[in-house]
């Protein structure tokens, strides 16, 4: 069977699967599950075209990895066939442990179970099924391989993951200003002392990348209506979880019901293989199927949240630079209780507060973006640039929000 396939990708054109191992991993049920998990969660509530999946993103990131490896080899960096394949495997599988609907499950059902760790567990299981053939990829993924630049290509402040999701998300949302200039950045890559750097002439391209990233965060990922929708999903899952763990019947698929009914820790994922088996059955279909069912649940809070999400009746969201004080929040809760005839504890479930923050670039991170100057010196991009923009983009921006049903607003 010919396993060197070609995909037609709307963002990059033809994407090649160059080895049999990569093809077999793409065909595996763990990876095929990513077709059923949207890349941007509920962002399509604001940008209707944002319906692409984690499957699309993983293939795109693999394609950019191919381009990066080719660039480095053309510049004389020694990369073996085994290393090249491993780097592509690592980026292909970097999101394989992602749960449904963006990060909703990480913060509503599980207890401190990051998707990166689940990705590693699934890689370990795949490494058993493909005897030892993923070992090198796992070392690159974790950063334990001796040649650090491979890990930087997979996970850093300028990795193939970020370049693809910014490229892809700007394409599908139609936010053209979010394009990061991936092609030029990849062409400017170089390796010095086994660390990834960019040539000096790439400084302005890095600035464009960071500006694009900040713009995409505030205009797409942290858009106020997207934030409202995603917080409502988290809250409806939390409500279903609390009811299930209190003994109230909450219908759902068998895999979703399992996680709603018990608190699963990271250690339990590692110790009990059955838990991971249940996790890989979870996708967006489970969540939306449950939400459709919960519309008719006897619990008024669960029913209201489910119906609001299903009909895109999003909560009002107000964002400001300072946190909302307790008295203001209490006033909102009292209005909710009065409007919906709910006890205060239940009414509080229909008010959501939180914080939005974004740093386009962290110059103090271990994974800095480094520039190779014409004099052969490697410096942080903040030192290499004569533009104030990059320093400004290194500042953390925080905003605070409160969400509540629009029904409590009075004319």
Helices and strands as residue ranges (DSSP letters): E 6-9, E 13-16, H 20-27, H 29-32, G 33-36, G 43-45, H 54-74, H 81-92, H 104-108, H 115-129, H 135-142, H 148-154, H 160-173, G 176-178, H 182-187, E 189-192, E 195-199, G 200-202, H 203-216, I 217-221, H 224-245, H 254-261, H 266-271, H 273-279, H 284-294, H 300-310, E 316-320, H 326-340, H 344-348, E 351-358, E 370-372, E 378-380, H 381-384, H 388-393, E 397-404, G 406-408
